[in-house]
Amino acid sequence: GRYLPVTVRVPDRPGSLARLLAEVKDMQANVLEVQHDRLDAGLGVDEVDIVVQVETRGHEHCEEVLDALAGRYRIVSQSIDR
């Protein structure tokens, strides 16, 4: 597999993390690590950055996961580990 660290900005509301993780699961990707970041100066009072380390099946699957997430969330940062 290929590792995909991605930071996604979501509304800071109950259920936001669960929805994000369910979407990753639905794309058949494995969540290895999750971290919340509420300290970034660019965050609104009602926003949180979720840093997710995802294991995918390969480069093409990484692109599919990123495209799907970008369609629903603001991607703050991402990089594909090779």
N, CA, C and O of each residue as an XYZ file, in Angstrom:
328
protein
N       0.824     -1.211      0.000
C       0.000      0.000      0.000
C       0.846      1.243      0.000
O       2.073      1.187      0.087
N       0.194      2.326     -0.095
C       0.824      3.634     -0.118
C       0.216      4.476      0.994
O      -0.989      4.411      1.237
N       1.035      5.255      1.662
C       0.567      6.078      2.769
C       0.238      7.478      2.285
O       0.976      8.077      1.503
N      -0.883      7.983      2.768
C      -1.370      9.297      2.369
C      -1.678     10.111      3.618
O      -2.736      9.938      4.221
N      -0.760     11.003      4.016
C      -1.095     11.926      5.094
C      -1.863     13.107      4.494
O      -1.396     13.747      3.551
N      -3.026     13.384      5.042
C      -3.852     14.462      4.506
C      -4.476     15.233      5.666
O      -4.928     14.644      6.647
N      -4.492     16.562      5.538
C      -5.132     17.425      6.525
C      -6.373     18.025      5.894
O      -6.310     18.653      4.838
N      -7.501     17.821      6.557
C      -8.799     18.231      6.042
C      -9.431     19.188      7.046
O      -9.448     18.907      8.244
N      -9.950     20.314      6.569
C     -10.641     21.270      7.437
C     -12.130     20.948      7.429
O     -12.761     20.895      6.374
N     -12.682     20.733      8.626
C     -14.093     20.364      8.760
C     -14.766     21.291      9.772
O     -14.089     21.942     10.568
N     -16.085     21.348      9.739
C     -16.799     22.111     10.772
C     -16.569     21.465     12.140
O     -16.560     20.239     12.256
N     -16.387     22.276     13.157
C     -16.179     21.772     14.516
C     -17.544     21.531     15.153
O     -18.008     22.300     15.995
N     -18.173     20.429     14.721
C     -19.504     20.051     15.198
C     -19.541     18.551     15.457
O     -18.772     17.794     14.865
N     -20.429     18.128     16.336
C     -20.565     16.690     16.578
C     -20.858     15.942     15.278
O     -21.702     16.362     14.487
N     -20.162     14.847     15.071
C     -20.383     14.009     13.899
C     -19.457     14.278     12.733
O     -19.371     13.450     11.827
N     -18.754     15.412     12.719
C     -17.883     15.736     11.579
C     -16.763     14.716     11.414
O     -16.487     14.274     10.298
N     -16.122     14.340     12.507
C     -15.044     13.356     12.435
C     -15.591     11.999     11.994
O     -14.982     11.324     11.164
N     -16.723     11.604     12.541
C     -17.322     10.317     12.176
C     -17.656     10.269     10.690
O     -17.434      9.249     10.038
N     -18.189     11.365     10.148
C     -18.513     11.408      8.713
C     -17.255     11.288      7.858
O     -17.228     10.544      6.878
N     -16.216     12.027      8.237
C     -14.960     11.972      7.489
C     -14.399     10.549      7.483
O     -14.019     10.037      6.430
N     -14.347      9.917      8.640
C     -13.792      8.567      8.725
C     -14.658      7.553      7.990
O     -14.134      6.606      7.403
N     -15.966      7.735      8.014
C     -16.861      6.838      7.274
C     -16.620      6.960      5.773
O     -16.660      5.962      5.054
N     -16.370      8.175      5.301
C     -16.093      8.366      3.874
C     -14.784      7.693      3.474
O     -14.698      7.088      2.406
N     -13.773      7.796      4.320
C     -12.502      7.120      4.040
C     -12.727      5.605      4.005
O     -12.215      4.922      3.118
N     -13.483      5.087      4.957
C     -13.801      3.652      4.997
C     -14.549      3.227      3.741
O     -14.257      2.180      3.163
N     -15.509      4.037      3.321
C     -16.300      3.706      2.132
C     -15.445      3.647      0.868
O     -15.822      3.001     -0.111
N     -14.291      4.325      0.890
C     -13.370      4.289     -0.249
C     -12.380      3.133     -0.125
O     -11.424      3.042     -0.896
N     -12.611      2.252      0.848
C     -11.770      1.072      1.071
C     -10.328      1.441      1.420
O      -9.393      0.724      1.063
N     -10.154      2.566      2.121
C      -8.840      2.969      2.611
C      -8.801      2.721      4.117
O      -9.836      2.735      4.783
N      -7.612      2.497      4.642
C      -7.431      2.173      6.049
C      -6.895      3.391      6.797
O      -5.883      3.965      6.396
N      -7.559      3.787      7.873
C      -7.108      4.909      8.698
C      -6.093      4.383      9.707
O      -6.403      3.509     10.515
N      -4.881      4.923      9.652
C      -3.813      4.504     10.553
C      -3.690      5.412     11.767
O      -3.344      4.959     12.859
N      -3.975      6.705     11.571
C      -3.786      7.677     12.653
C      -4.688      8.876     12.406
O      -4.930      9.261     11.262
N      -5.186      9.465     13.498
C      -6.032     10.653     13.420
C      -5.551     11.650     14.467
O      -5.235     11.276     15.596
N      -5.499     12.924     14.078
C      -5.084     13.979     15.001
C      -5.956     15.206     14.760
O      -6.231     15.557     13.612
N      -6.395     15.865     15.842
C      -7.152     17.119     15.746
C      -6.187     18.287     15.901
O      -5.249     18.215     16.695
N      -6.407     19.354     15.155
C      -5.619     20.578     15.316
C      -6.586     21.754     15.389
O      -7.196     22.136     14.391
N      -6.714     22.315     16.574
C      -7.577     23.482     16.764
C      -6.766     24.757     16.980
O      -7.338     25.809     17.266
N      -5.448     24.678     16.848
C      -4.589     25.798     17.202
C      -4.103     26.617     16.019
O      -3.490     27.665     16.224
N      -4.351     26.184     14.789
C      -3.885     26.917     13.613
C      -4.513     28.304     13.581
O      -5.721     28.450     13.772
N      -3.692     29.319     13.340
C      -4.179     30.701     13.332
C      -5.212     30.952     12.240
O      -6.023     31.869     12.365
N      -5.200     30.161     11.177
C      -6.130     30.354     10.075
C      -7.496     29.722     10.284
O      -8.380     29.867      9.440
N      -7.678     29.029     11.389
C      -8.952     28.362     11.654
C      -9.999     29.343     12.150
O      -9.709     30.239     12.942
N     -11.230     29.155     11.667
C     -12.345     29.897     12.227
C     -12.729     29.292     13.565
O     -12.305     28.183     13.891
N     -13.520     30.002     14.330
C     -13.922     29.524     15.649
C     -14.742     28.235     15.553
O     -14.808     27.468     16.514
N     -15.357     28.000     14.410
C     -16.203     26.815     14.231
C     -15.567     25.782     13.305
O     -16.273     24.985     12.688
N     -14.223     25.791     13.204
C     -13.513     24.859     12.320
C     -12.452     24.084     13.091
O     -11.971     24.523     14.136
N     -12.102     22.925     12.552
C     -11.015     22.119     13.098
C     -10.313     21.434     11.929
O     -10.957     21.012     10.969
N      -9.002     21.330     12.016
C      -8.246     20.564     11.030
C      -8.081     19.146     11.556
O      -7.690     18.938     12.704
N      -8.383     18.176     10.703
C      -8.209     16.771     11.035
C      -7.060     16.249     10.181
O      -7.126     16.275      8.952
N      -6.012     15.778     10.839
C      -4.872     15.181     10.155
C      -5.092     13.671     10.176
O      -5.169     13.057     11.241
N      -5.192     13.085      8.989
C      -5.470     11.658      8.874
C      -4.342     10.995      8.091
O      -3.993     11.437      6.996
N      -3.784      9.945      8.652
C      -2.803      9.118      7.940
C      -3.575      7.920      7.386
O      -4.098      7.103      8.144
N      -3.639      7.824      6.066
C      -4.451      6.813      5.401
C      -3.544      5.852      4.639
O      -2.588      6.271      3.987
N      -3.850      4.571      4.725
C      -3.161      3.569      3.915
C      -4.070      3.206      2.747
O      -5.237      2.862      2.935
N      -3.517      3.287      1.536
C      -4.285      3.007      0.324
C      -3.672      1.822     -0.412
O      -2.653      1.272      0.005
N      -4.307      1.443     -1.507
C      -3.826      0.306     -2.307
C      -2.733      0.702     -3.301
O      -2.123     -0.173     -3.915
N      -2.478      1.979     -3.470
C      -1.457      2.418     -4.412
C      -1.702      3.847     -4.850
O      -2.609      4.519     -4.360
N      -0.872      4.305     -5.787
C      -0.918      5.702     -6.220
C      -2.292      6.091     -6.769
O      -2.823      7.143     -6.414
N      -2.861      5.263     -7.620
C      -4.168      5.583     -8.209
C      -5.249      5.689     -7.132
O      -6.109      6.568     -7.193
N      -5.201      4.798     -6.159
C      -6.172      4.837     -5.066
C      -5.979      6.103     -4.227
O      -6.959      6.694     -3.772
N      -4.721      6.528     -4.017
C      -4.449      7.792     -3.317
C      -5.151      8.946     -4.016
O      -5.800      9.773     -3.375
N      -5.013      8.993     -5.334
C      -5.636     10.066     -6.107
C      -7.158     10.016     -5.982
O      -7.805     11.056     -5.868
N      -7.730      8.812     -6.001
C      -9.181      8.666     -5.851
C      -9.643      9.171     -4.487
O     -10.647      9.876     -4.387
N      -8.915      8.812     -3.449
C      -9.265      9.251     -2.096
C      -9.177     10.768     -2.001
O     -10.088     11.412     -1.480
N      -8.082     11.344     -2.505
C      -7.930     12.799     -2.464
C      -9.030     13.508     -3.240
O      -9.587     14.497     -2.761
N      -9.347     13.018     -4.424
C     -10.400     13.639     -5.229
C     -11.738     13.603     -4.503
O     -12.473     14.591     -4.495
N     -12.048     12.475     -3.901
C     -13.321     12.344     -3.183
C     -13.373     13.288     -1.982
O     -14.388     13.945     -1.750
N     -12.289     13.354     -1.226
C     -12.267     14.241     -0.062
C     -12.323     15.706     -0.481
O     -13.000     16.513      0.156
N     -11.612     16.047     -1.553
C     -11.605     17.435     -2.029
C     -12.983     17.863     -2.526
O     -13.298     19.053     -2.525
N     -13.794     16.917     -2.944
C     -15.147     17.240     -3.372
C     -16.066     17.613     -2.224
O     -17.110     18.227     -2.443
N     -15.692     17.249     -0.999
C     -16.546     17.507      0.168
C     -15.911     18.418      1.213
O     -16.618     19.053      1.996
N     -14.583     18.483      1.229
C     -13.881     19.214      2.279
C     -12.796     20.097      1.677
O     -12.421     19.959      0.513
N     -12.306     21.008      2.511
C     -11.130     21.789      2.118
C      -9.887     21.002      2.528
O      -9.675     20.718      3.707
N      -9.070     20.657      1.533
C      -7.810     19.968      1.808
C      -6.776     21.037      2.154
O      -6.455     21.888      1.324
N      -6.260     20.990      3.370
C      -5.290     21.979      3.825
C      -3.891     21.583      3.378
O      -3.109     22.431      2.948
N      -3.576     20.299      3.478
C      -2.282     19.809      3.000
C      -2.393     18.315      2.742
O      -3.243     17.623      3.303
N      -1.512     17.845      1.881
C      -1.445     16.417      1.577
C      -0.106     16.128      0.942
O       0.494     16.990      0.299
N       0.349     14.920      1.127
C       1.539     14.458      0.418
C       1.466     12.944      0.345
O       1.001     12.280      1.272
N       1.921     12.425     -0.749
C       1.908     10.983     -0.942
C       3.301     10.458     -0.647
O       4.252     10.770     -1.363
N       3.425      9.649      0.424
C       4.715      9.036      0.760
C       5.006      7.924     -0.235
O       4.138      7.104     -0.537
N       6.226      7.902     -0.739
C       6.600      6.875     -1.716
C       7.520      5.865     -1.083
O       7.947      4.919     -1.746
